[in-house]
Amino acid sequence: MTIGRGRIRRSGVACVIMGILLSTVDVDAAGEIPRASADETTPAAVAAASPLPVTSSQPAVAAAAAENAAPEAASADADAAVATQTQPKAPEGGDLTHLTFTATGELPSSLVSPADDDVAPGTAAAVEVQTVKGAGVELKVGDAVVPFSRIGKRTVDTKTGVTRYTYYGVVLQPGPNVLALTALGAAGARGATTLHRVFGPGRPSSLVVSASGPFRADGVSADFVKVEGRDSWGHLAASGSVVQVTLLQGDARLERVTAAEPSDPDASPTPAPSPSPGAHGSTGNRQTLDVALDAHGAALLRLVPGLTPGAVMLRTECGDATHEARFFLQPNLRRPFVSGLISAGVGAVPGIPGAPDDQPDGTNSRRGRVALFGSGKMGSSLATFAYDTADTLQRTADTGGALGTYQGDPADRPYAITGDASTRRDDALSRDHLFARVDNGQASALWGEFRARTGDANGGGLGGFDQLVDGAKLELGGETRRASLFAARNDVGYDRRVFAPSGLANGITLRPNIVVGSEVIMLATLDPRTGAVIGQTALTRGVDYSLEYSTGQLHFIEIPLPFDEAFNPRQLVVTYEYDAPGNAARTLGGRAEAAFGPNHAVKLGFGYVNDTTGAGNVTLASQDLGGSFHGGTWQLAHASSRGALLATSADAPVTGAGGNAFHGQLTRALGADRFSLLFDRTDAGYNDPFGGLSTPGLLNERMTYAHRYAGGSGELDFDLGHQANAGVGVVGSTQTTASLRTRRAITKRFALTASLERRLATSAANGQTLGTSNPVAILPSPGATAAPYTYTSSSNQSSTQASLGADWRMTTTLDVSVNRVQTLGGVNDVQPAQTDAQVTYDLGKGGRAYLRERWSAAPVQSFAAATQALTAPTGGTHATEFGLARSLGNNTTVDSSYMIDHGASGDDMYATMGVRERLAIGRTKGDMFFQHALATGTTAGGFNLYGATLSYADPANRFRASGSTQLRTGSGAGVSLSFAAVGSLTADLSLFASVNDARSSGADQADERVGLAWRPSKSDDGVTLLQFDRRDGTGAVTNTQSGVLSLEQVLHVRNRTDVVGRYAYKTDGDSYYAAHSSLAGLRAVQRIGSRLDLGAEARREDVRGIGGASTTAYAVEAGMRLGDQVRLGVGYNLRGTADPSLSATPSHRGAYITLTSVVDRLFGWGKP
């Protein structure tokens, strides 16, 4: 009986399972669409400058896509538009449009997925609906009916009759969408309509950064950083939204997570800034990555720490959404490590030929030297120190590298053809002989070189001081409170230059002997109408530009153009320090910060600095308060300046002696509405010689409100602005502008824009010409002359203007737009009647090509007196732009570092070669641009600017070449040429070539280098390095001519003999050596056993043009190791080398003895 019951149970279970399996079947095999999913979408070819939606084969879907895309592209902040506007893709396996409906009874319908008030995973989603057997379901999103061709699957439960349909690629607007479901039956019967609300993910309105931490400054233990975005409705942001992550401060670097974002095998690698703490401490050397949010509204980055403890600041930006996060690199309490040497010598100790004995690292360092470095745990703290009696611990222009990467560019050292591709860190820098640092938790004390900051980490805040100084620094920190104090004294001078970019890569020369790592280069963009600063971007050394510190030659890799894509003029602001032995800059200051409130979202900061240089004295004080909340941010800032620095050059302008600056800003995005308030006021006497571009004497107030129409068919904007000029030498004037703008998509291919603007302006001078004074600090590069400019005050004016524009997408790839601004009444100098026209061609994944034209009835006269001279040169009556633009991503701008194989140390010649890879044709990639401006007036002039860049890489990526050229005609005419090639020609032979030439009116520059390296790939028997270096200049600063051909040979004979030879020949003369001068040297070393060695060296110096300067020197030396750490050397100089300048320099002739000892333990601290 028990067995029978068991069988019955088993049979019953089996029947139940079979019933479940057979109760749900697919009515039509064609209804199961293979590989159909809601995520199968294709990007719409909607450019920010060409905001019409793409076409679709389905009219209803196209209408929905048009409503979706038009308002996003029409947004005034194009970079804030949702990056994931998509065009639905039809099911690959067919559709169910052939279905007929037979239901005759009650026709209910319901939404299965997504649920009511739920968030769809994307803006093109899968929607599952439910009804009864034999019925269908009509789906509407807003007023648009989703066609049956979107149905990819139908299932029917044969037991209950429940029928489900899945629509794929349903286009949803960001935010709430109303889904209307209506069941369909036989003979056109329709059931009751049910309404449901489903949210589509929108663009990020707030960002959150979190880390896996804690971080440790050990150089290897990478941790993940997560960036999460949420839209205006509090939901996860749309996937594909591009977030820009910037490393503002800290000894670390960012890397993309390969699994989340696979790299293009054809793309050039993007270099990270130098891991040196000095590099990361500079606002001019920040690292930036663009990452896309995934389906979960998040993106992962890998943060690789360096070796220096301290704060790490990250800033994330996506349109209007910004967020800053601070992390801390904890000290790595490692076992103590000590490395150093002690040397002593007597007699005719060898030194640097022709150099005084007391020269750094010269003869005296052989007679007696102590050099030590140590780092490690000391109690609960990390201690680091360095000491060298032979020289200071400062990076010099000769060893800093022309590329600014601290890797020692060989061309910076005369007659040297050495190189090293290994990374070299400088963690113990000081402008004297001692560096010391102690870290305990988040507190540290330092003596040495550091960046002194009193502003926020962005470096562009009011009253910000961000300079490289040497002295003492104390930092005290906690989770929510931090404070720093510093005092420094340096023999440097400060220089600041403000000038418009010419569009040429070469030809800009600053002062020579620049302090390595001290430069900060900002690219500022101005509003041509108001004269206010729209934004300032810090350029990155090695990515945007390279700087040769010894000569001051500045070369642009990412070439800044005179105006941006919207015809807004640009300015370069360059601040740097240079060696000035007679100066004595004394600096004292500090900064305190605190975070409080929920999630520590409110931040308060105070900064103060006083700098005295000679008889000049500047005091800057700043206070800033800001915070973030869901969907918005706010900020209040105040800065004051007192005093001024002495003019460092004859062309320096007269600056204000003191004043205040105020800034306030509020932004808020809530659903379909965006709101912002801006307040900026700068006194005429305000002067910050260390900060970015400011507008003394200008008041700028602005309120903006934007509303997106329901259904995404357009946008309405209202803008109210007020500006006022005041100050000594500036006529008081005001202007108030109110404008109403709208954009509406008429069809899927055609959209209209319209605006109405009213402007009222008052002035006490009624448009008088006030002479050729320049109210702003316009300073060209040294040796250049700024064009004179006649400042003209504004006049009493009132005007009413209207604009009408159209955007027509002619094909899926070609878009044409035109806009006309017409003055209906009155006069408007800041915006005359004008016509804009644009043609855009979509290149697919390669981006887009654009051609823009602007015709103005008169030149634009900027309202702000402080920047009127900066906006005038590009504010002509006719302007043209041609260029290529690429969507944000891995290859927005690719500037790559390449290595040469098989050099003296394996990979030993380093070159930074960059090219904007926005157009790809096979293995060749590049970029093109054209700008034209026609100005009128007595001092203004038009110009044409042409530019092209190309790069090539072989399939194996063993050889790469890049080149760029720019030609400017008219005002500021010139031409520049850059070319570089690097890579392996064969398994044993490598090539390096670099050409940087510039030609302009009154100044020419040439810097040309080519090198050839040979090293057997299967042995270390020898190395041959051949290089030619030519430099030529005719400008006021670079008036020199020099060419050097050099050869270096290293041979390893068996295992115990090394022979090194070097020869250098000057093809052109300079102020030190005449042409045809030469230098030859030969050195041989023989090791005898494990403790003895014998060496001999001969040197021949043939100096032309100086009688008695040519000479030959010989020397022999024998050495013996005493134990494991000491070497005793005995030698004799057979003949000394005379000084080429015939000064009283010792010839170092005779016998000598040296004793050298390696140090790895100090007072019980170090190697056990």
URNORBEL-V704046 format. One line per field, one symbol per residue. ss: DSSP state (a for helix, b for strand, c for the rest). burial: I if it has 9 or more other C-alpha atoms within 8 Angstrom, else O. Layout:
ss = ???
burial = ???
//
This chain:
ss = caaaaaaaaaaaaaaaaaaaaaabbcccaaacccccccccbbbcccbccbccccccccaaaaaaaaaaaaaaaacccaaacccccbbbcccccccccccccccccccccbbbbcccccbccccbbbbbbbbccccbbbbbbccbbbcaaabbbbbbbcccccbbbbbbbbbccbbbbbbbbbbbcaaacbbbbbbbbbbbcccccbbbbbbcccbbccccccbbbbbbbbcccccbcccccbbbbbbbbccbbbbbccccccccccccccccccccaaaaccaaacbbbbbbcccccbbbbbbbbccccbbbbbbbbbccbbbbbbbbbbccccccbbbbbbbbbbbcccccccccccccccaaaaabbbbbbbbbbbccbbbbbbbbccccbcccaaaacccccccccaaacccccccccccccccccbcccbbbbbbbccbbbbbbbbbbbccccccccccccbbbbbbbbbbbbcccbbbbbbbbbbcbbbbbbbbccccccccbbccccbcccccbbbbbbbccccccbbbbbbccbcccbbbbccccbbbbccccccbcccccbbbbbbbbbbbcccccbbbbbbbbbbbbcaaacbbbbbbbbbbbbccbbbbbbbbbbbbbbccbbbbbbbbbbbbbcccccccccccccbbbbbbbbbbbbbccbbbbbbbbbbcccccccccccccccbbbbbbbbbbbcaaacbbbbbbbbbbbbcccccccbbbbbbbbbbbbbccccbbbbbbbbbbbbbbcccccbcccccccccbccccccccccccbccccbbbbbbbbbbbbbccccbbbbbbbbbbbbbcccccccbbbbbbbbbcaaacbbbbbbbbbcccccccccccaaaaacccccbbbbbbbbcccccccccbbbbbcccbccbcccbbbbbccccbbbccbbbbbbbbbbbccccccccbbbbbbbbbbbcccccbbbbbbbbbbbbcccbbbbbbbbbbbccccbbbbbbbbbbbbccbbbbbbbbbbbbbccccccbbbbbbbbbbbbccccccbbbbbbbbbbbbbbcccbbbbbbbbbbbbcccccccccbbbbbbbbbbbcccbbbbbbbbbbbccccccccbbbbbbbbbbbbcccbbbbbbbbbbccccccccccccccbbbbbbbbbbcbbccbbcc
burial = OOOOOOOOOOOOOOOOOOOOOOIIIIOOOIIIIOOIOIOIIOOIIIIIOIIIIIOOOOOIIIIIIIIIIIIIIIIOOIOIIIIIIIIIOOIOOIIIOOOOIIIOOOIIIIIIOIOOOIIIIIIIIIIIIIIIIIIIIIIIIIOIIIIIIIIIIIIIIIOOIIIIIIIIIIIIIIIIIIIIIIIIIIOOOIIIIIOIIIIIIIIIIIIOIOIOOOIIIIOOIIIIIIIIIIIIOOIIIIIIIIIIIIIIIIIIIIOIIOOOOOOOOOOOOOOOIOIIIIIIIIIIIIIOIIIIIIIIIIIIIIIIIIIIIIIIIIIIIIIIIIIIIOOIIIIIIOOIIIIIIIIIIIOIIOIOOIIIIOIOOIIIIIIIIIIIIIIIIOOOIIIIIIIIIIIIIIOOIIIIIIIIIIIIIIOIIOOOIOIIIOOOOOOIIIIIIIIIIIIIOIIIIIIIIIIIIIIIOOIIOIIIIIIIIIIIIIIIIOOIIIIIIIIIIIIIIIIIIIIIIIIIIIIOIIIIIIIIIIIIIIIIIIIIIIIIIOOIOIIIIIIIIIIIIIIIIIIIIIIIIIIIOOOIIIIIIIIIIIIOOOIIIIIIIIIIIIIIOOOIIIIIIIIIIIIIIIOIIIIIIIIIIIIIOOIIIIIIIIIIIIIIIOOOOOOIIOOIIIIIIIIIIIIIIIOIIIIIIIIIIIIIIIIIOIIOOOIIIIIIIIIIIIIIIOOIIIIIIIIIIIIIIIIOOIIIIIIIIIIIIIIIIOOIIIIIIIIIIIIIIIIOIIIIOIOOOIOIIIIIIOOOOOOOIIIIIIIIIIIIIIIIIIIIIIOIIIIIIIIIIIIOOIIIIIIIIIIIIIIIIIIOOIIIIIIIIIIIOIIIIIIIIIIIIIIIIIIIIIIIIIIIIIOOIIIIIIIIIIIIIIIIIOIIIIIIIIIIIIIIOOIIIIIIIIIIIIIIOOOIIIIIIIIIIIIIIIOOOIIIIIIIIIIIIIOIIIIIIIIIIIIIIOOIIIIIIIIIIIIIOOIIIIIIIIIIIIIIOOOIOIIIIIIIIIIIIIIOOIIIIIIIIIIIIIIIIOOIIIIIIIIIIIIIIIOOIIIIIIIIIIIIIIIIOOIIIIIIIIIIIIIIOOOOIIIIIIIIIIIIIIOOIIIIIIIIIIIIIIIIOOOOIOIIIIIIIIIIIIIIIOOOIIOO
//
